Amino acid sequence: MGLAAMSLAACGDDSGEPACVEVDLQCDPAFSPTFANIHKFVISPSCAAAGCHGANGEDGLSMPTEDDAYAGLVDGVGGKPRVIKGDAACSILTERIETDDTARRMPFMGAKLKAGDRCAIEQWIEAGAPR
């Protein structure tokens, strides 16, 4: 799918994995959608610094460095990647940053990330989650 399209795929199943969510890829990113920027502007201050995904990360996902964050999100922890390269709609990360359910939303129990931050993350995923 191109970045200029709405993305919604039919995925997810009864195993407890999140269903796909609607993603507006025509959105305006807050910054250039590169992983270095996502780590700098979102992951480091909102995920790693908050302590949830620091050195002793929740759910095994530790993101104190850019390398750790990329490996945990894309390669996965315990064989469970949070990002499906090229598929923002069906990536666990997208579901977690887009949900209105505060018990599932990332950052956990916090305010929803700004639309421009979510946009940059989703565009990066859809572009194949390049390093």
C-alpha positions as CSV (number, residue, x, y, z in Angstrom):
1,M,0.0,0.0,0.0
2,G,1.2,3.5,-0.7
3,L,1.6,6.1,1.9
4,A,-1.2,8.2,0.4
5,A,-3.8,5.6,1.1
6,M,-6.1,4.6,3.9
7,S,-5.0,1.2,5.2
8,L,-7.2,-1.3,6.8
9,A,-6.5,-5.0,6.4
10,A,-8.5,-8.0,7.5
11,C,-6.2,-9.5,10.1
12,G,-6.1,-10.4,13.7
13,D,-7.6,-13.6,15.0
14,D,-9.1,-15.3,18.1
15,S,-5.7,-15.8,19.7
16,G,-5.9,-12.5,21.6
17,E,-3.8,-10.6,19.0
18,P,-5.1,-7.2,18.2
19,A,-7.4,-6.8,15.2
20,C,-6.2,-4.4,12.5
21,V,-7.1,-0.8,12.9
22,E,-7.8,2.0,10.4
23,V,-4.8,4.1,9.6
24,D,-4.8,7.4,7.8
25,L,-1.5,7.5,5.9
26,Q,-2.4,10.9,4.4
27,C,-1.8,12.4,7.9
28,D,0.8,15.1,8.6
29,P,3.8,13.7,10.6
30,A,5.2,15.8,13.4
31,F,8.7,15.0,12.1
32,S,10.3,13.0,9.3
33,P,9.2,9.4,9.8
34,T,12.5,7.7,10.4
35,F,13.3,5.4,13.2
36,A,16.0,7.7,14.6
37,N,13.4,10.4,14.9
38,I,10.7,8.1,16.4
39,H,13.2,7.0,19.0
40,K,14.3,10.6,19.8
41,F,10.9,12.2,19.9
42,V,8.6,9.5,21.1
43,I,10.3,6.3,22.4
44,S,13.0,7.9,24.5
45,P,10.9,10.5,26.3
46,S,7.6,8.6,26.5
47,C,8.5,4.9,26.8
48,A,12.1,4.4,28.0
49,A,12.3,7.5,30.2
50,A,9.0,6.7,31.9
51,G,10.5,3.5,33.2
52,C,8.1,1.1,31.6
53,H,10.4,0.1,28.8
54,G,13.7,1.2,30.2
55,A,16.5,-1.3,31.1
56,N,14.1,-3.7,32.8
57,G,11.3,-3.3,30.3
58,E,7.7,-4.3,30.8
59,D,6.6,-7.5,28.9
60,G,10.3,-8.1,28.1
61,L,10.4,-5.0,25.8
62,S,13.4,-3.0,26.8
63,M,14.0,0.2,24.8
64,P,16.7,2.3,26.6
65,T,18.8,2.6,23.4
66,E,17.8,3.0,19.7
67,D,19.2,-0.4,18.9
68,D,17.3,-2.1,21.7
69,A,14.1,-0.3,20.7
70,Y,14.3,-1.3,17.1
71,A,15.2,-4.9,17.9
72,G,12.3,-5.2,20.4
73,L,9.7,-3.7,18.1
74,V,10.7,-5.2,14.7
75,D,12.5,-8.4,15.6
76,G,10.2,-8.9,18.6
77,V,10.5,-10.3,22.1
78,G,9.8,-14.0,22.5
79,G,9.1,-14.3,18.8
80,K,6.4,-11.6,18.9
81,P,7.3,-8.5,16.8
82,R,5.3,-5.4,17.6
83,V,5.8,-4.1,14.1
84,I,4.9,-5.8,10.8
85,K,7.1,-4.2,8.2
86,G,4.9,-2.6,5.5
87,D,1.6,-3.2,7.4
88,A,0.9,-0.3,9.8
89,A,-2.8,-1.3,10.1
90,C,-2.0,-4.8,11.5
91,S,1.0,-3.9,13.7
92,I,0.5,-4.3,17.4
93,L,2.3,-1.0,17.9
94,T,-0.3,0.8,15.8
95,E,-3.2,-0.8,17.7
96,R,-1.6,0.2,21.1
97,I,-1.0,3.8,20.1
98,E,-4.4,4.3,18.5
99,T,-6.7,2.6,21.0
100,D,-8.9,4.6,23.3
101,D,-8.8,1.8,25.9
102,T,-6.5,3.3,28.5
103,A,-5.6,-0.1,29.9
104,R,-4.1,-1.1,26.5
105,R,-2.9,2.2,25.2
106,M,0.8,3.1,24.9
107,P,2.1,5.1,26.7
108,F,0.4,3.0,29.4
109,M,-2.3,4.9,31.3
110,G,-1.1,8.1,29.7
111,A,-2.5,10.6,27.3
112,K,-2.7,9.4,23.7
113,L,0.3,10.4,21.6
114,K,-0.2,13.5,19.5
115,A,-1.7,12.9,16.1
116,G,1.5,14.0,14.3
117,D,3.6,11.5,16.4
118,R,1.2,8.6,15.7
119,C,1.3,9.6,12.0
120,A,5.1,9.5,11.8
121,I,5.2,6.0,13.5
122,E,2.5,4.7,11.1
123,Q,4.1,6.1,8.0
124,W,7.5,4.6,9.1
125,I,5.9,1.1,9.6
126,E,4.0,1.3,6.2
127,A,7.3,2.3,4.5
128,G,8.8,-1.1,5.7
129,A,10.1,0.0,9.1
130,P,13.6,0.8,7.8
131,R,16.5,1.2,10.1
